[in-house]
Structure formats: structure tokens, C-alpha cells
Amino acid sequence: MTKSMSVRDLTRSGSSLFEYDYIDIEDKKAHEYKGVFVPRQYAEDVKKFLNEKLAQERDEKLNSIMQFSGMLQGETQNQSIQNLKAQKQ
């Protein structure tokens, strides 16, 4: 079960927060989404998920960079980028 509330409502209704799986925080005047509040019972699961997601994104970025690492060490034998791309295809 979820609920949407403002920061002011969140601070005023502290004891009723545990009735919900998560709470969307929004600016009621501007109707802007600000974030999400997760109760303590789900905090570890959320942290674990975020750490896995961040690690996956970091690995993808690193792998995309590492494909060019040999170029700086002379492994390309002075070939142009266009020639290397053509050979790869």
C-alpha cells in the first residue's frame, strides 16, 4: 500500500508511516515529485538493490572504456580508429 504526501505531512504523521510500503514525497504547491520514503523494514532491501544497480552501471561504464585501453599501449600498431572499427565488424 502506498501514499503520496508532502514533507510537512510526513513530519506531522510520524506514527502512521509504518502502515505503508513506501510513501511518495511531493511538493503539494508545485506538484513536483521530490522522492520516496521507505520504512525501516524495507531499508536494507532497498540499500542492497541500489548497491547492486550502481555496481552494474559502474561495470558497464568501465567495460565500455576498457575496450579502448590497448590503444594507449601500442597494441593497435598505429592503425586508425576507422580501420579498427572496420576489422571489428
Secondary structure, DSSP 8 states (H G I E B T S, - for coil): -EEEE-HHHHHH--GGGGGSSEEEEEETTTTEEEEEE--HHHHHHHHHHHHHHHHHHHHHHHHHHHTTGGGGGTTTTT--HHHHHHHH-
